[in-house]
Structure formats: C-alpha cells, structure tokens
Amino acid sequence: MIVMETVLVAFAMYSAIPLPRPEWNGKNMRYAMCAFPLIGLVCGALWWGWGTACVWLDAPSLLRGAGLCLIPAAVTGGIHLDGFADTCDARASCAPPEKRQEILKDPRCGAFAAIRLCGYFAAHLALCAALRPTGEALWCMGLAFVLERGLSGLAITRFPLAKNTGLAHTFATAADRRTAGRVLMLECALAGGGTIALGGVAGIVMLAAALVAFWRCRVVADREFGGLSGDLAGWFLQRAELWMLAALVICQMLEAKLL
C-alpha cells in the first residue's frame, strides 16, 4: 500500500495524469523521488506508440514531430517547463543570487522566459521532425526520459539547496536522502546502460550529453543561485532532454552521411 502511495505522490507532483492523489505524509514522501523516473517510462511508451503509429500510417514528418514534441509537455502538464522559464528569466537578469531567487518565485512570465521558450520549442520540434523513428531511436529517447528524471531527482537529493522553502526542499527533507540517492543512481545506471546497449555510439553520446547538462546544472546552481531549487531542477531536465535528442539526431545524420 505504501509503495503505491509513494508512486502516486510522485505522479501527483510531476505529472498531469489523472490518478488518485493521496495525502502527503512522511511515509509516502520518503522515497517519492525514487518513483520520479517512472513518469519517464510513460513518456517513453507514448513516444514509441506515436512514432510507431506515424511510421505505419506514413504520416508527414512534421505531424510526427509535432506529436513527439508535445507528448512530454502533455504528460507533465508543463511543470518542468515552468521551472525552465523562471530560471531563464532569473539568469537573464544578471542580478545577485538573492535577487535571482526572488525572480524564481515571481509567478509572472518575463520577456526572456517567453523568448527562451519559443526557441526551445522551435529547436525541439525541428529535432523531433528530423529524427528517423527507428525502433532503436524511439527506445533510446524513451530511456532518456527516464535518465533525465533520475538525474534530476539525484540533484535534489545530493546538491546543496538554495533555500529552506519550496517543493525541492519539501521533497529533499522528507526523503531518506542516502537511500533515495542510491536508488536513483541505480535507475540512472540502468537507463544509461540501456541507452548504450540500444543505441551504441549514439547512446554513448546521449549519455555524455546528459552528464554534461548535469554538471552544468551544478555549476549554475552554485555560482548563480547559491544552491539548487525546484525551478533549476526543471531547467536541467528540459535542457538534458533537448541535448540528448540533439545528440541522437546528429548521430543519425552522421551515420547516414558516413555509411
């Protein structure tokens, strides 16, 4: 029972999937971050289903790409995109860390957030349309959705936090950080290993892209914000997703050119 509640807490917080929402308590939040990557499995399964259906229907690449681009946002309800937008606004302010933290809490969307979101979706749509929807490629991106969430959860359990309030602090303090961190590392290892097994060189490049984004998140969090927040974790997740997709598409293009 507690396992199911733990999974439902993770889905209630990080997805828009209509499921029962249990009352949060110390028991069901203790390992909620460990269930966070399961939402990536849902994204991956829908990616595979849409991509496979489009191949079978011989759908136009733009239609296929639009569906692939929108699926992650539909599953999550845009919660990570919200963090991405807030972080873009805060970073563009070039203000001290304390002021940037205030900008993160501002519910209004600034000009830089709108600009970055437009650029993000343009790049994401172009990459999704350019992707050759082979079974291996679709499964690699499916595992990428799991990997990025495992790394995002790992950041919350391992990185210093910027403040003693907010959802990141709530989940981090409620969690058994040592055990949750170990489980998340195992999930990341399994997702990364599966990506390499399926994608070969492309899988290695995708994993490298995710790890570089993870390292960059730590640098930006410490240097520009004084620690991690939920918004920064969402910013990392969106960037990791885009970078891994770009790595996969570039590897496909180079493979087609060289072979």
N, C-alpha and C positions, 0 to 999 in steps of 0.2 A: 504493500500500500504506500509506504513512504517513498519507494522508488518511483512509483507512478506520479505521486505528488511532486517529487523533485523534477521530473521531466516536464510536468505541466507548468511548474513555476518558470522554467527556462523558456518554454514556448509562449507563455503568457507575457513575458517581458520582452522577448526578442523576436516575436513573430506576430503576424496578423491572422493566423489560422484560428478559426473559431473552435476553441476547445474549452472544457470546464476550467475555471480559474480558482484553484484552491487558495485559502487564506495563507499568506506568507507567515512562516514561523521559523524558529531556529533550526528545527529538524529538516524541513523540506528545502531550506535555502543553503544548508551546509555544503551540499555537493551539486547545487544547481548549475554552476559553471561547467561541470563535467558533462552535463546534458546539452550545453550550448551547441556543440558541433553537430548534434542530431538534426538541427534545423538546416544545416548544410546538406545533409542527406536528402531532405525534402526538396531543396533547391536543385540538387543534382539529379534526382529522379525526374523532376518536372522538365529540366533541361534535356535529359535523354529522351523523354517522351515527346516533347515538342520537336526536337531536332529529328528524331526518327520519323515522326508523322510527316514532317515537311519533306524529308527525302522521299518517302513513299508517295506523297502527293505531287512531287516535283514542284514544290512551291517556289516562288521567286525568292532570291537570296535576301532581298530587303525585308520581305514579310517574315522569313525565317529569323533574320537578325533582330527584327523588332520584338518578336516574341521572346527570344533568348535574352534580350536586353531588359525586358520588363519583368520577367519571371522573378528574379531576386528581390526587386523592389515590391512586387505584389506579395511575396511570401512574408517579407519582414515588415511591411507597412511603411517602409522608408525610415525606420528608426536610426539605422546607421548612416543614411544619407543626411539626416538631420544633424548628427554629430559632425559629419564631413563639412556641411555648410557652415556650421557655427565655428569650427576650427579654421576654415578658410578665412572667415571674417576676422577672427582674432589674430591670426598670423599676419594678415594684410595690414593690420593697424600699426604694426611696428612699435607697439606700446610695451611698457614693462610687464613682467609676468602677472603682477597683481591686476593690472588693467585688462590684460587678456583674459584672465579668469572671469572678470565682470562681463566681458563681451560674450563669453561662452554661455553665461546664464541669461543673456538677453534673448527673449523669445522672438524678437523681430529679425527678419532676414535682411542683411545689408547688401549693398551692390556687389561686393566681391564674392559673397556667397552665391548670388544669382549667376554671376559670370562663370565662376568655377563649376557650378552645377551644369550649366549649359555646355561648357567644354567637356565635362565628364561624360554626359550622356551622348554627345556627338562622337567622342572617341569610343565609347562603349558600343554604340550602335554600329559604327564603322567596323570595329573589330569582330562583332558578332556576325555581321553580314559577310565579312571576309573569311571567317572560319569555315574550313571544309568539315562538314558534320559527319566525320567517320565515327564509328563506334568507339575507337580508342580516344579520339579527341573529346567526345562528349563525356566519356567516363573520367578522363583526366580533369576536365573542368568540374565535374561532379565532386571529385575528391578535393579539388582546390577549394570549393565552398566549405568543405569540412575542415581543411587545413587552416584556412584563414580564421575561422571561428575558434579553432583550438589555440592558435597563436594569440588571438585577441583575449581569450579567457586566461591564457597563461600570463599575458601582460598585466591583467587585473590582479592576479594572484601573486605576481612576482615583482612588478615595478613599484617604486615609491609613488604614493598618491599625492596629488597636489593639495587636497583639502579633505576635511573630515566630514563633508556632507556630499550628497549626490548619490546616484544609483551605483556608481562604481565603488564608492566607499561602503554603501549598504551591502552589496554582494561580497566585497572583499572581507569585510569584518565578520559577516555571517558565515563565511566559508571556513572549512578546515583547509587553510591555505597550503600547507605542506602536502597533504594527501591529494587535494584537488589539483595542485600543480603537477604532481607525479602522474595522475590520470590523464591530465591534458597533454603532458609531454608524450605519453604513450599513444594517445589519439593522434597527435601531430606526427609521430614517427610512423604510425600505420598509414595515415593518409599520404604522407610524403613518400613512403616506400611504395605504396600502391600506385602513385602517380609516376614514379620512376619505372616500375615494372610494366605499366601500360604504355607509357609514352617514350621510354628510352631517353634519348638525348633531350627531347622536348620536355620530358618530365623532370630531368635534372635542372634544366634552365628555369622551368616554372618554380621549382623548389628554391632555387637560388634567388629568384625574384622576390618570393615571399619572405625569405630570410633577410634580404636587404631592406625590404619595407619594414620588417620587424625591428631591425637595428635602427633604421631612420626614425621610427616612432619613438624609440627610447631616447635618442639624441634630442629630438624636437621637444619631447615631454620635459626632459630635464633642463634643457637650455632655455626654452622659450616660455614654459608654463610652470616650472617649479615642481613638476611631477605629472603623473597620469591622471586623466579624468575619463568619464564615460564618453564624452564627445571625442576625445583623442583616440579612444579605442575604436569608435565608429569610423573616424577619419582613416585610421590604419587599415581597417577591414576593407573599406571601399578602394583604397589605393592598392592593397595587396591583390584584390580581385582583378582590378584593371591591369596591373603589371603582369600577373600570371596569364591572363587572357592574351595580352600583347606578346608575351614570350611564346605562347603556344602558336599563335598566328604567324609570328615571324619565323619560327622553326618550320612550320608547314610551308611557307613561302620559299625558304632557303632549300628545303628538301625537294620541292618541285623544280627549283631552278638548277640544282646541282645533280639531281638524279633524273 
